[in-house]
């Protein structure tokens, strides 16, 4: 079957254009073919709207195809980070595709007929976490390797001191949130669930789906009246204490609920604006879910533009708000996908728990995370910093993660079961006609149902136990018995493991994990799906300065494996630097680690001895890469992503040339190593000649020939890679 390598978006996509030809060439000598699967946002849009394309433009649904492959034993997949698209990103990608001659339809915010309803439904499959729930047919094992951790300790990133006088705080709702309103059941038998909206005894079916015996089903809602009151209180606190208002959500992955949470914050923060210009905003069809950026764009066509901007600026003067880009006046509320909680909160915490105001000055912050379910982990870090001082990355241990995510576990699989109540009602869940749960909701409340399947849960528990046996590091399950679905899981864990490991609520688990790593030891966090996502950014960023250097293995339930190239998103700001300076600072260490693990899987699964030799050479090359500090610099005219690939290829060729397990590989790569070593200065200079100037990538969401040429500017290196490919 070989290895499948995903082509995705932004920085990882640009890096792939540079690294993949090198990887394909080297692996071809072990008789391993690397096939590419394009699951970028643009490709997903085209697949979703195939009926609007010319015959020669139509594409296969690569994501759906991968979704079937990952259920098969032997599948070996390398997954790079992709865009979890917000509506503004979706619209930008649609516009670019249209400009390139693809007749995809516009996204209809307010469908007016059946065709537009269908278009919107097709695009819904592209929004948010469209990729990961499809591919993650196994649970997650994420950690930093010993080589990476030891390098980080020896070469710690520059830490900003946390002041014990800091006014920074994490704020969440006292009541009325998803945590408080949750109810859960363990499904007693295979059957059919029906969700009804009930008003005055009238039942309107909203959703029907099959469930299995022993599946955990939970349902909850966010009370938006209490949400608005909460936001209002937090804004007042920011004014009184002169700290920045900063909203932290995940409007990409949680594509239905979090844009609405975002919109409520926007409307409360700019209450005077939305009240005074209510009729004008309705006329302009302004959707607050899409943020300030769209609002400011749409008022360009309004004859009340000057009045609106005057009021807008008055509000910004009165209330301090954190900025995404102070120079450009881009606030925390401009675009819902600009501030993603799992990346934004750790970045703030390692920055002395400060963000930036409109003048670009660092300032204490009110980090607003409405739902207390996971907000408390960040509160725990702040409390720990206040009590114990700044974390020292040269001394602290490591927190790895075993995460429950198989079969769309928990919230990340809730998108098709999330509803915004359009009237006051009772939401009633029935199993085969018998009521098992109900919630009283008000108009505008956000309601959702989550599921977790028993085989996925038991596999997760077993994976945590296996990691303990391998590492002898303490395992902590992050579960809160006051949360009904967690209480059911706790009972399952105790039945499987007795009291083998600690089970702590997230706040306490975070404090305990910090205590352990401050002592220089390591531990393992065993968590549900969302905490898996949050923690695999939080601790790597605190420990390593980045989450892009993690080893991420997903052993599939049916025997295949997926190797994710670290966390860290798709890094749009790095693409901006490429365009301005032709310098890509994306670090491909995650790709190197993933490919090494992929080769080990190939060796174990298919008994390919050459794959084992390559895997060992990868290990040595990674060590050299770290020791020689060839990671990309942030500055142009210094090492970047492309030069890092060259040096990695050099170290890999040297390792293969000196090993003696496979004499055929040794003989061939001696010649390759000789060519690379003789041309180090020439190749490096060919890269540097192209840096420091503006470039045209030929697109942002659609990368073609121009981008390929920009990412492979060294003729000398390209000739050597072609020599490897073409040699028999």
C-alpha positions in Angstrom: 0.0 0.0 0.0 2.9 2.4 0.7 2.6 5.6 2.6 -0.1 8.3 2.0 1.0 11.9 2.7 -1.7 14.6 3.0 -1.4 17.9 1.2 -3.2 20.5 3.3 -2.9 24.3 3.7 -0.8 27.3 4.4 2.6 26.7 6.0 2.4 22.9 6.1 1.4 22.9 2.4 4.4 25.1 1.4 6.7 22.9 3.5 5.3 19.8 1.7 6.2 21.3 -1.7 9.8 21.5 -0.5 10.1 18.3 1.6 8.0 15.8 -0.2 10.2 15.4 -3.3 13.2 14.7 -1.0 11.2 12.1 1.1 9.9 10.4 -2.0 13.3 10.1 -3.5 14.9 8.6 -0.4 12.1 6.2 0.4 12.0 5.0 -3.2 15.3 3.2 -2.4 13.5 1.2 0.2 10.8 0.3 -2.3 8.3 2.5 -0.6 6.0 4.8 -2.6 4.6 7.9 -1.1 1.2 8.9 -2.6 -0.3 12.3 -2.1 -3.8 13.0 -1.0 -5.0 16.6 -1.4 -7.4 17.3 1.5 -6.7 21.1 1.5 -9.6 23.5 2.0 -9.7 24.3 -1.7 -9.8 20.6 -2.7 -12.6 20.0 -0.1 -14.6 22.8 -1.6 -14.2 21.5 -5.1 -15.3 18.0 -4.0 -18.3 19.4 -2.2 -19.5 21.4 -5.2 -18.4 19.0 -8.0 -21.7 19.4 -9.9 -20.9 23.0 -10.7 -17.5 22.2 -12.3 -16.6 21.5 -15.8 -15.9 17.8 -16.5 -12.1 18.3 -16.6 -12.1 20.2 -13.3 -13.9 17.6 -11.2 -12.0 16.0 -8.4 -12.4 12.9 -6.3 -13.5 13.4 -2.7 -10.0 12.6 -1.3 -11.2 13.0 2.3 -14.0 10.5 1.9 -11.6 8.1 0.2 -9.1 8.4 3.1 -12.0 8.0 5.5 -12.5 4.5 4.2 -8.8 3.7 4.0 -8.2 4.5 7.7 -10.6 1.8 8.7 -8.4 -0.8 7.0 -5.5 -2.7 8.5 -2.2 -1.7 7.0 -3.1 1.9 6.1 0.0 4.1 6.8 -1.0 7.8 6.7 1.0 10.9 7.4 -1.3 13.8 8.3 -0.1 17.5 8.2 -2.1 20.3 9.9 -5.1 21.6 7.9 -7.4 24.6 8.0 -10.5 24.0 10.1 -12.3 26.6 8.1 -14.4 29.4 9.5 -17.0 31.1 7.2 -14.7 34.0 6.4 -11.9 31.6 5.4 -14.4 29.5 3.4 -15.6 32.6 1.5 -12.0 33.7 0.8 -11.1 30.3 -0.6 -14.3 30.3 -2.7 -13.4 33.7 -4.1 -9.9 32.5 -5.1 -11.2 29.4 -6.8 -13.7 31.5 -8.7 -10.9 33.8 -9.8 -9.0 30.7 -11.1 -11.9 29.7 -13.3 -13.7 27.2 -11.0 -17.4 28.0 -11.1 -18.1 27.1 -7.4 -21.1 28.9 -6.0 -21.0 31.6 -3.4 -21.7 30.7 0.2 -25.3 31.7 0.9 -25.5 33.2 4.4 -29.3 33.3 4.2 -30.5 30.7 1.6 -33.6 31.9 -0.3 -34.5 28.7 -2.2 -33.9 24.9 -2.3 -30.7 25.2 -4.5 -29.1 27.6 -2.0 -30.1 25.4 0.9 -28.3 22.5 -0.8 -25.3 24.6 -1.5 -25.1 25.7 2.1 -25.5 22.1 3.2 -22.7 21.0 1.0 -20.4 23.7 2.3 -21.3 22.7 5.9 -19.3 19.5 5.2 -16.2 21.6 4.6 -16.5 24.0 7.6 -14.8 23.4 11.0 -13.4 20.1 11.9 -14.3 18.4 8.6 -11.0 16.5 8.4 -10.0 15.2 11.8 -13.1 13.3 12.9 -13.1 11.5 9.5 -9.5 10.4 9.7 -9.1 9.8 13.5 -10.3 6.2 13.6 -8.1 5.6 16.6 -7.0 7.2 19.8 -4.1 9.6 20.2 -0.6 9.1 21.6 1.2 12.5 21.6 4.5 13.2 23.2 7.9 14.8 22.7 10.7 12.4 21.9 13.7 12.2 24.3 15.9 13.8 21.6 13.6 16.8 21.2 13.1 17.2 25.0 16.8 17.1 25.8 17.6 19.6 23.1 14.9 21.9 24.4 16.4 21.6 27.9 19.9 22.4 26.6 18.7 25.2 24.4 15.6 26.6 26.2 13.5 29.2 24.5 13.5 32.7 26.0 10.9 32.8 28.8 9.1 36.0 29.8 8.9 36.3 33.6 5.5 36.1 35.2 4.9 38.8 37.8 3.2 37.7 41.0 1.4 41.0 40.9 -0.1 40.2 37.6 -3.8 41.1 37.3 -4.3 38.5 34.5 -7.2 36.2 35.1 -9.2 33.4 33.4 -12.9 34.1 33.6 -15.8 31.6 33.0 -19.5 31.4 33.8 -20.7 30.5 37.3 -23.8 28.9 36.0 -25.8 28.3 32.8 -23.0 26.9 30.7 -22.5 23.6 28.9 -20.9 22.1 32.1 -23.8 23.0 34.4 -26.5 21.9 32.0 -25.1 18.5 31.0 -27.0 15.2 31.5 -25.7 11.8 30.4 -26.7 8.2 30.0 -25.1 4.9 29.2 -27.2 3.5 26.4 -28.7 0.2 27.6 -29.2 -1.4 24.1 -28.7 -0.9 20.4 -31.5 1.4 19.2 -32.5 4.6 17.6 -32.3 8.0 19.2 -34.7 10.8 18.3 -34.4 14.4 19.3 -37.6 16.3 19.5 -38.4 20.0 19.9 -41.6 20.1 22.1 -43.8 23.1 22.4 -47.2 22.8 24.0 -47.2 19.0 23.5 -46.4 19.5 19.8 -43.4 17.4 18.8 -41.1 18.4 16.0 -38.3 15.9 15.2 -34.9 17.6 14.9 -32.6 14.6 14.6 -32.6 10.8 14.4 -29.6 8.5 14.6 -28.6 5.0 15.6 -26.7 4.2 18.8 -25.0 1.1 20.2 -25.3 -0.6 23.6 -22.9 0.9 26.2 -22.4 4.1 24.2 -22.2 7.2 26.4 -24.6 9.9 25.3 -24.6 13.3 26.9 -26.6 16.4 26.0 -26.3 20.0 27.2 -27.0 23.6 26.3 -25.6 27.1 26.8 -28.0 29.6 28.3 -27.3 32.7 26.1 -29.2 35.1 28.4 -26.7 34.2 31.2 -23.9 34.2 28.6 -24.6 37.9 27.7 -24.8 38.8 31.4 -21.4 37.1 31.9 -19.8 39.0 29.0 -21.2 42.3 30.3 -19.7 41.6 33.8 -16.3 40.8 32.2 -16.2 43.9 30.2 -16.9 46.0 33.3 -14.1 44.2 35.1 -11.7 45.1 32.2 -12.7 48.8 32.5 -12.4 48.8 36.3 -9.0 47.0 36.5 -7.6 48.4 33.2 -6.9 45.0 31.8 -7.5 43.7 28.3 -10.7 41.9 27.3 -9.7 38.8 25.4 -12.1 36.2 24.1 -10.7 32.6 23.6 -12.9 30.1 21.7 -12.5 27.5 19.0 -14.8 28.8 16.3 -13.0 26.6 13.7 -13.3 23.1 15.2 -16.6 23.9 17.1 -18.1 25.3 13.9 -21.7 25.6 15.0 -21.5 26.6 18.7 -18.5 28.8 19.0 -19.2 31.3 16.2 -22.5 32.0 18.1 -20.6 32.4 21.4 -18.3 34.7 19.5 -21.2 36.7 18.1 -22.7 37.2 21.5 -19.4 38.6 22.8 -19.2 41.0 19.8 -22.8 42.2 20.3 -22.3 42.8 24.0 -18.9 44.5 23.6 -20.3 46.8 20.9 -23.8 46.9 22.4 -24.2 50.6 21.7 -23.3 50.0 18.0 -25.7 47.2 17.5 -28.5 49.1 19.3 -28.1 52.4 17.5 -27.6 51.0 14.0 -29.8 47.9 14.4 -31.9 48.7 11.2 -28.8 49.5 9.1 -27.0 46.3 10.2 -30.1 44.3 9.2 -30.3 46.0 5.9 -26.6 45.2 5.2 -27.2 41.6 6.3 -24.4 41.8 8.9 -23.8 38.4 10.6 -22.0 38.9 13.9 -20.9 35.3 13.8 -18.4 36.3 11.2 -16.8 39.0 13.3 -15.9 42.7 13.1 -13.9 42.3 9.9 -17.0 41.5 7.9 -19.0 44.2 9.6 -16.4 46.9 8.8 -16.3 45.6 5.2 -20.0 45.8 4.7 -20.4 49.3 6.1 -18.2 50.6 3.3 -21.4 50.6 1.2 -23.4 52.4 3.9 -24.3 56.1 3.9 -24.0 55.8 7.7 -20.4 54.6 7.5 -18.9 57.7 9.2 -21.4 57.6 12.1 -20.8 53.9 12.6 -17.0 54.3 12.6 -17.3 57.2 15.0 -19.3 55.2 17.5 -17.0 52.1 16.9 -13.9 54.2 17.8 -15.6 55.7 20.9 -16.3 52.2 22.2 -12.7 51.1 21.6 -11.4 54.1 23.5 -13.6 53.2 26.5 -12.8 49.5 26.9 -9.3 48.0 26.6 -9.3 45.0 24.2 -6.5 42.7 23.2 -5.2 43.0 19.6 -4.3 40.4 17.1 -2.4 43.0 15.1 -2.0 46.4 16.8 -0.4 48.0 13.7 -3.4 47.1 11.6 -6.0 47.7 14.2 -7.2 44.1 14.2 -8.8 43.3 17.5 -9.6 40.1 19.3 -13.1 40.3 17.9 -12.3 40.9 14.2 -12.3 37.3 12.8 -13.5 34.3 14.9 -10.7 32.1 13.5 -7.9 34.5 14.5 -7.9 33.6 18.2 -8.1 29.8 18.8 -8.1 28.9 22.5 -5.7 26.0 22.4 -3.0 28.0 20.7 -3.8 31.5 22.0 -3.9 30.7 25.7 -0.5 28.9 25.9 1.1 31.7 23.8 -0.3 34.2 26.3 0.9 32.2 29.3 4.5 31.8 28.1 4.5 35.6 27.4 4.3 36.4 31.1 0.5 36.0 30.8 0.2 39.3 28.8 -1.3 40.2 25.5 -1.1 43.4 23.4 -3.2 46.6 23.5 -4.1 48.9 20.6 -0.7 50.6 20.9 1.2 47.3 20.8 2.1 47.4 24.5 2.0 44.3 26.6 -0.7 44.3 29.2 -2.4 42.1 31.8 -5.5 40.4 30.4 -8.9 39.0 31.2 -8.9 35.7 29.3 -12.6 35.1 28.7 -13.5 31.4 28.2 -17.3 31.2 28.8 -17.7 27.4 29.4 -16.0 26.2 32.6 -15.7 22.6 31.3 -12.1 23.3 30.1 -11.4 26.9 31.1 -10.2 25.8 34.5 -7.0 24.2 33.2 -5.8 27.7 32.2 -6.9 29.0 35.5 -4.8 26.3 37.1 -1.7 27.4 35.2 -2.1 31.0 36.3 -2.6 30.0 39.9 0.5 27.8 39.7 2.6 30.6 38.2 1.4 33.0 40.9 2.3 30.4 43.6 5.5 28.9 42.2 6.9 31.4 39.7 7.9 31.2 36.1 8.4 27.8 34.6 12.0 27.0 33.6 12.1 25.0 30.3 15.7 23.9 31.0 14.6 22.0 34.1 11.0 21.0 33.8 9.8 17.5 32.8 7.2 16.7 30.1 3.5 16.0 30.0 2.5 13.7 27.2 -1.1 12.8 26.3 -3.2 9.8 25.5 -6.4 11.2 24.1 -9.8 9.7 23.5 -10.8 10.7 19.9 -11.7 7.6 18.0 -15.1 7.5 16.2 -15.8 11.2 16.6 -15.8 10.9 20.4 -17.4 13.7 22.4 -17.8 17.3 21.4 -15.7 17.1 18.2 -18.3 14.8 16.8 -21.3 16.9 17.8 -21.6 19.2 14.8 -24.5 17.4 13.2 -26.2 17.3 16.6 -25.8 20.9 17.6 -28.8 23.3 17.3 -29.5 27.0 17.9 -33.0 27.0 19.5 -35.3 29.1 17.3 -38.0 29.2 20.0 -38.6 28.5 23.7 -39.1 24.7 23.9 -38.3 21.5 25.6 -35.6 19.4 23.8 -36.5 15.8 24.5 -34.3 12.8 23.7 -36.1 9.4 23.2 -34.5 6.0 22.8 -36.8 3.7 20.8 -39.8 5.9 21.8 -38.9 6.1 25.5 -37.9 9.5 26.9 -34.4 9.4 28.5 -33.6 13.1 28.8 -35.0 16.6 28.5 -33.8 20.2 28.7 -35.8 23.4 28.8 -34.2 25.8 26.4 -35.0 29.4 25.4 -34.8 31.0 22.0 -31.1 31.4 21.0 -29.7 28.8 23.4 -27.0 26.5 22.0 -27.9 22.8 22.4 -25.7 19.8 21.5 -25.5 16.1 21.9 -22.2 14.2 22.2 -21.3 10.5 21.9 -18.5 8.2 22.9 -18.5 4.6 21.8 -17.4 1.9 24.2 -14.8 0.2 22.0 -13.1 3.6 21.6 -13.2 4.2 25.4 -11.8 0.8 26.2 -9.1 1.2 23.6 -8.2 4.6 25.1 -7.9 3.1 28.6 -5.7 0.3 27.2 -3.5 2.7 25.4 -3.0 4.7 28.6 -2.0 1.5 30.4 0.4 0.5 27.6 2.1 3.9 27.7 2.5 3.5 31.5 4.1 0.0 31.0 6.5 1.4 28.4 7.5 4.6 30.2 6.7 3.9 33.9 5.6 7.5 34.0 2.6 8.4 36.2 -0.8 8.5 34.4 -3.5 10.9 35.4 -7.0 10.7 34.0 -8.4 14.2 33.6 -12.1 13.7 34.5 -14.6 15.5 36.7 -17.1 13.3 38.6 -19.5 16.4 38.7 -19.8 16.2 34.9 -22.3 13.4 34.2 -20.6 11.9 31.1 -17.2 12.0 33.0 -18.8 10.2 35.9 -19.8 7.3 33.6 -16.3 7.2 32.2 -14.8 7.1 35.7 -16.9 4.1 36.5 -15.7 2.3 33.4 -12.0 3.1 34.1 -12.4 1.8 37.7 -14.0 -1.4 36.4 -11.1 -1.8 33.9 -8.2 -0.7 36.0 -9.4 -0.6 39.7 -7.5 2.3 41.3 -4.3 1.9 39.3 -4.1 5.5 38.2 -5.2 8.9 39.6 -8.4 10.4 38.4 -8.6 14.1 39.0 -10.9 16.9 37.8 -9.1 19.1 35.1 -8.1 21.9 37.4 -6.5 19.5 40.0 -5.0 17.3 37.2 -3.3 20.4 35.7 -2.0 21.5 39.1 -0.7 18.0 39.8 0.9 17.7 36.4 2.7 21.1 36.9 3.9 19.9 40.3 5.4 16.7 38.7 7.2 18.5 35.8 8.5 21.2 38.1 10.2 18.3 40.0 11.9 17.3 36.7 9.8 14.2 36.2 7.4 13.3 33.4 3.7 12.3 33.5 1.0 11.2 31.1 -2.4 13.0 30.8 -5.2 10.7 29.7 -8.0 12.9 28.5 -11.1 13.2 26.4 -11.1 14.7 22.9 -11.1 18.4 23.6 -8.6 18.3 26.4 -6.4 16.1 24.1 -6.5 19.0 21.7 -5.9 21.7 24.3 -3.1 19.9 26.2 -1.1 19.0 23.2 -0.6 22.7 22.7 -0.5 23.8 26.3 2.4 21.7 27.7 4.5 21.6 24.5 4.4 25.4 24.3 5.3 25.8 27.9 8.1 23.2 27.7 9.4 23.6 24.1 8.1 27.0 23.1 6.1 25.4 20.3 3.7 22.5 19.8 4.9 21.8 16.3 7.7 19.4 17.5 5.5 16.7 19.0 5.4 13.1 17.9 1.8 12.2 17.3 0.8 8.6 16.7 -2.8 7.4 16.1 -2.9 3.6 16.2 -6.2 2.8 14.4 -8.8 0.6 15.9 -8.6 -1.7 12.9 -4.8 -2.0 12.6 -3.7 0.9 10.4 -1.8 3.9 11.7 -1.8 7.7 11.2 1.2 9.8 12.1 0.3 13.5 12.6 3.1 16.0 12.2 2.6 17.7 15.5 0.1 20.3 16.6 0.4 24.0 15.8 -2.2 24.7 13.2 -1.5 25.9 9.7 0.3 29.1 10.6 -1.2 31.8 8.4 1.2 34.5 9.7 4.1 32.5 8.4 2.7 32.6 4.9 2.5 36.4 5.2 6.3 36.4 5.8 6.9 34.2 2.8 5.0 36.6 0.6 6.9 39.6 2.0 10.4 38.1 2.5 10.4 34.7 0.8 11.3 33.2 4.2 9.3 30.3 5.7 9.9 29.7 9.4 7.7 26.6 9.7 9.7 23.9 11.4 9.3 20.5 9.7 10.7 18.5 12.7 7.1 17.2 13.2 7.2 15.8 9.6 10.6 14.2 10.2 9.4 12.5 13.4 6.1 11.4 11.8 8.0 9.9 8.8 10.4 8.0 11.0 7.5 6.5 12.9 5.8 5.7 9.7 8.9 3.8 8.5 9.0 1.9 11.8 5.4 0.9 11.1 6.2 -0.2 7.6 9.0 -2.4 8.9 6.9 -4.0 11.6 3.8 -4.4 9.5 5.3 -5.4 6.2 8.7 -6.8 7.3 10.5 -4.3 5.0 14.1 -4.4 6.3 15.1 -1.4 4.2 12.4 0.6 5.9 14.0 -0.3 9.3 17.4 0.9 8.0 15.9 4.1 6.9 14.0 4.6 10.2 17.3 4.2 12.1 19.0 6.7 9.7 16.1 9.1 10.3 16.7 8.9 14.0 20.4 9.8 13.5 19.5 12.6 11.1 17.0 14.1 13.5 19.6 14.1 16.3 22.1 15.8 14.0 19.4 18.3 12.9 18.8 19.3 16.5 22.5 19.2 17.6 23.5 21.4 14.6 20.6 23.8 15.2 19.3 23.7 11.7 15.7 24.7 12.6 14.3 27.7 10.7 15.1 31.1 12.0 12.5 33.8 12.3 14.6 36.2 10.2 15.1 36.3 6.4 18.6 35.5 5.0 19.0 32.9 7.7 18.0 29.2 7.8 14.4 28.6 6.9 12.2 25.7 6.2 13.8 24.9 2.8 17.3 24.9 4.1 16.2 22.7 7.0 15.1 20.1 4.5 18.4 20.3 2.7 20.4 19.8 5.9 18.1 17.0 6.9 18.7 15.3 3.5 22.4 15.7 4.0 22.4 14.1 7.5 20.1 11.3 6.3 22.4 10.6 3.3 25.5 10.6 5.6 23.7 8.2 8.1 22.8 5.8 5.3 26.3 5.9 3.8 27.9 4.8 7.0 25.5 2.1 8.2 26.4 -1.5 7.4 23.0 -3.3 7.7 22.2 -2.9 4.0 25.2 -2.7 1.8 23.2 -1.8 -1.3 21.8 1.3 0.4 25.3 2.1 1.8 26.9 2.0 -1.6 24.3 4.1 -3.3 24.0 6.8 -0.6 27.8 7.1 -0.3 27.6 8.7 -3.8 24.6 10.8 -2.8 26.3 11.9 0.5 29.4 12.9 -1.5 27.4 15.1 -3.9 25.6 16.8 -1.0 28.7 17.3 1.1 30.7 18.8 -1.8 27.9 21.3 -2.6 26.9 22.5 0.9 28.0 26.1 0.3 26.6 26.2 -3.2 23.2 24.9 -2.2 22.9 27.2 0.8 23.8 30.2 -1.3 21.3 29.3 -3.9 18.6 29.4 -1.2 19.9 32.7 0.3 19.9 34.4 -3.1 16.2 34.1 -3.2 15.5 35.3 0.4 14.6 38.8 1.5 12.3 39.8 -1.4 8.6 39.7 -2.1 7.2 36.8 -4.0 4.0 35.9 -5.7 2.8 32.4 -4.6 0.2 32.4 -7.4 -2.5 31.9 -4.8 -3.2 31.3 -1.1 -5.6 28.5 -0.9 -4.6 27.1 -4.3 -0.9 26.5 -4.7 0.4 25.6 -8.1 3.6 25.8 -10.2 4.7 29.2 -8.9 4.6 28.0 -5.3 6.5 24.8 -6.3 9.3 26.8 -7.9 9.5 29.2 -4.9 9.8 26.3 -2.5 12.5 24.5 -4.5 14.9 27.3 -5.6 18.2 25.3 -5.4 19.0 23.9 -8.9 21.9 21.9 -7.4 19.8 20.3 -4.7 17.0 19.6 -7.2 19.5 17.8 -9.5 20.8 15.6 -6.7 17.2 14.7 -5.7 16.4 13.9 -9.3 19.5 11.7 -9.4 18.2 9.7 -6.5 14.8 9.3 -8.1 16.1 8.3 -11.5 18.9 5.9 -10.4 18.0 2.2 -10.6 
